[in-house]
Amino acid sequence: MEERRLGPVVGLGTWNTFGGDDELAADVVGTALASGARLFDSSPMYGRAERSLGSALDGRREEAIVASKIWAPTVEQGRAQFRDQLKWYERVEIEQIHNLVSWRNHADWLEGERADGRIDRLGVTHYAPSAFGELATAMRTGRFESVQLPYNPLERECERELLALAAELGIAVIVMRPLGEGELLLRSPSDRELEPLREFGVETWAQALLKWALSDERIDVVIPATRNPLHASENALAGEAPWLGEDERRLVERLARAERR
Ligand SMILES: NC(=O)c1ccc[n+]([C@@H]2O[C@H](COP(=O)([O-])OP(=O)(O)OC[C@H]3O[C@@H](n4cnc5c(N)ncnc54)[C@H](OP(=O)(O)O)[C@@H]3O)[C@@H](O)[C@H]2O)c1
């Protein structure tokens, strides 16, 4: 799989999929790793997902890049979340401040953890375009090395400012919701409609959507979530060149709009 600044370009999300079923999590994580994925995104907001991810990585921790989050109104609660993460993962490669909650307060103590080597990179995330102004403010402080935001053919607000800003500041970009929380897959274009994408290694509609995002080279990694191991390996196959050109990206955008109607 192609690698960019955060490693292989297709990772795995865990929201709504790893709800405490350790066996299923182990199955999906095992397939994702075997398919070349390395980055696993989680959060204290996702129920038992962090814990399930920790158990799924048992014995394979060194193969993974853990991207988790602090989601807490107070520093005390944030530190307690980090203590749990150290129990499950020993260290956290990418620690993100979830939805910018108390981000200035958390950045202070997280920088200390990074200096002590328990964290490699700090990041910020938000899912809502109404918060993108504050996301930009956080990015401009120079305190963060990654940003996580939604990006798919029907959610393109990050193109207005954030992608250019991330590129200018050298901040790595993690894409949440690359499949629109699965809504973009409720109906699929026909084989005939996908035909022009075959020479780009696209076999399925999910791969077309993941390649659409990754074909913008300002994107470092997409993190589709799945509870289906077959989907995990299918998604990983989208992480290889050749990337889509302007015409093919426009085709995917047209198909996404048509499927939505
Ligand atoms: N949504 C948010 O607001 C948000 C916020 C912050 C962070 N994140 C992070 O970003 C990750 C990804 O976003 P997301 O989980 O919201 O949505 P997503 O990855 O865009 O979509 C996930 C859905 O797509 C389906 N899917 C995945 N691969 C498929 C395939 N090859 N074929 C058919 N269906 C497929 C999954 O169902 P199956 O289980 O059936 O495969 C699942 O329902 C999250 O898990 C989380 O780590 C999300």
The ligand as an SDF file (V2000), in Angstrom:
LIG
                    3D

 48 52  0  0  0  0  0  0  0  0999 V2000
  -18.7240   10.1640   11.8890 N   0  0  0  0  0  0  0  0  0  0  0  0
  -18.1000   11.0630   12.6130 C   0  0  0  0  0  0  0  0  0  0  0  0
  -18.6450   12.1570   12.9280 O   0  0  0  0  0  0  0  0  0  0  0  0
  -16.7110   10.8360   13.0860 C   0  0  0  0  0  0  0  0  0  0  0  0
  -16.2300   11.7720   13.9040 C   0  0  0  0  0  0  0  0  0  0  0  0
  -14.9390   11.6450   14.3220 C   0  0  0  0  0  0  0  0  0  0  0  0
  -14.1850   10.5910   13.9130 C   0  0  0  0  0  0  0  0  0  0  0  0
  -14.6580    9.6470   13.1210 N   0  0  0  0  0  0  0  0  0  0  0  0
  -13.7510    8.5310   12.7540 C   0  0  0  0  0  0  0  0  0  0  0  0
  -13.8340    8.2950   11.3630 O   0  0  0  0  0  0  0  0  0  0  0  0
  -14.1550    6.9080   11.1560 C   0  0  0  0  0  0  0  0  0  0  0  0
  -14.8610    6.7260    9.8500 C   0  0  0  0  0  0  0  0  0  0  0  0
  -16.0810    7.4360    9.8090 O   0  0  0  0  0  0  0  0  0  0  0  0
  -17.4910    6.7280   10.0060 P   0  0  0  0  0  0  0  0  0  0  0  0
  -17.3110    5.4670   10.7590 O   0  0  0  0  0  0  0  0  0  0  0  0
  -18.3930    7.7340   10.5680 O   0  0  0  0  0  0  0  0  0  0  0  0
  -18.0220    6.4370    8.5470 O   0  0  0  0  0  0  0  0  0  0  0  0
  -17.4540    5.7400    7.2180 P   0  0  0  0  0  0  0  0  0  0  0  0
  -16.1560    5.0940    7.4610 O   0  0  0  0  0  0  0  0  0  0  0  0
  -17.5860    6.7740    6.1630 O   0  0  0  0  0  0  0  0  0  0  0  0
  -18.5750    4.6320    6.9540 O   0  0  0  0  0  0  0  0  0  0  0  0
  -18.6780    3.5000    7.7540 C   0  0  0  0  0  0  0  0  0  0  0  0
  -19.7720    2.6180    7.1940 C   0  0  0  0  0  0  0  0  0  0  0  0
  -19.4180    2.1600    5.8990 O   0  0  0  0  0  0  0  0  0  0  0  0
  -19.6600    0.7710    5.7710 C   0  0  0  0  0  0  0  0  0  0  0  0
  -18.5780    0.1890    4.9470 N   0  0  0  0  0  0  0  0  0  0  0  0
  -17.2550    0.2650    5.1460 C   0  0  0  0  0  0  0  0  0  0  0  0
  -16.5810   -0.3290    4.1430 N   0  0  0  0  0  0  0  0  0  0  0  0
  -17.5110   -0.8180    3.3020 C   0  0  0  0  0  0  0  0  0  0  0  0
  -17.4350   -1.5390    2.0820 C   0  0  0  0  0  0  0  0  0  0  0  0
  -16.2670   -1.8640    1.5080 N   0  0  0  0  0  0  0  0  0  0  0  0
  -18.6060   -1.9040    1.4780 N   0  0  0  0  0  0  0  0  0  0  0  0
  -19.7910   -1.5760    2.0240 C   0  0  0  0  0  0  0  0  0  0  0  0
  -19.9180   -0.8880    3.1720 N   0  0  0  0  0  0  0  0  0  0  0  0
  -18.7830   -0.5120    3.8110 C   0  0  0  0  0  0  0  0  0  0  0  0
  -19.6360    0.2140    7.1590 C   0  0  0  0  0  0  0  0  0  0  0  0
  -20.5480   -0.8600    7.2580 O   0  0  0  0  0  0  0  0  0  0  0  0
  -20.0090   -2.3920    7.4110 P   0  0  0  0  0  0  0  0  0  0  0  0
  -19.6910   -2.5620    8.8570 O   0  0  0  0  0  0  0  0  0  0  0  0
  -21.1890   -3.1790    6.9470 O   0  0  0  0  0  0  0  0  0  0  0  0
  -18.8270   -2.5360    6.5250 O   0  0  0  0  0  0  0  0  0  0  0  0
  -20.0620    1.3950    8.0320 C   0  0  0  0  0  0  0  0  0  0  0  0
  -21.4480    1.3730    8.2470 O   0  0  0  0  0  0  0  0  0  0  0  0
  -14.9600    6.5700   12.4140 C   0  0  0  0  0  0  0  0  0  0  0  0
  -15.1180    5.1810   12.6160 O   0  0  0  0  0  0  0  0  0  0  0  0
  -14.1390    7.2360   13.4680 C   0  0  0  0  0  0  0  0  0  0  0  0
  -12.9840    6.4520   13.7740 O   0  0  0  0  0  0  0  0  0  0  0  0
  -15.9250    9.7510   12.6820 C   0  0  0  0  0  0  0  0  0  0  0  0
  1  2  1  0
  2  3  2  0
  2  4  1  0
  4  5  1  0
  4 48  2  0
  5  6  2  0
  6  7  1  0
  7  8  2  0
  8  9  1  0
  8 48  1  0
  9 10  1  0
  9 46  1  0
 10 11  1  0
 11 12  1  0
 11 44  1  0
 12 13  1  0
 13 14  1  0
 14 15  2  0
 14 16  1  0
 14 17  1  0
 17 18  1  0
 18 19  2  0
 18 20  1  0
 18 21  1  0
 21 22  1  0
 22 23  1  0
 23 24  1  0
 23 42  1  0
 24 25  1  0
 25 26  1  0
 25 36  1  0
 26 27  1  0
 26 35  1  0
 27 28  2  0
 28 29  1  0
 29 30  1  0
 29 35  2  0
 30 31  1  0
 30 32  2  0
 32 33  1  0
 33 34  2  0
 34 35  1  0
 36 37  1  0
 36 42  1  0
 37 38  1  0
 38 39  2  0
 38 40  1  0
 38 41  1  0
 42 43  1  0
 44 45  1  0
 44 46  1  0
 46 47  1  0
M  CHG  2   8   1  16  -1
M  END
$$$$
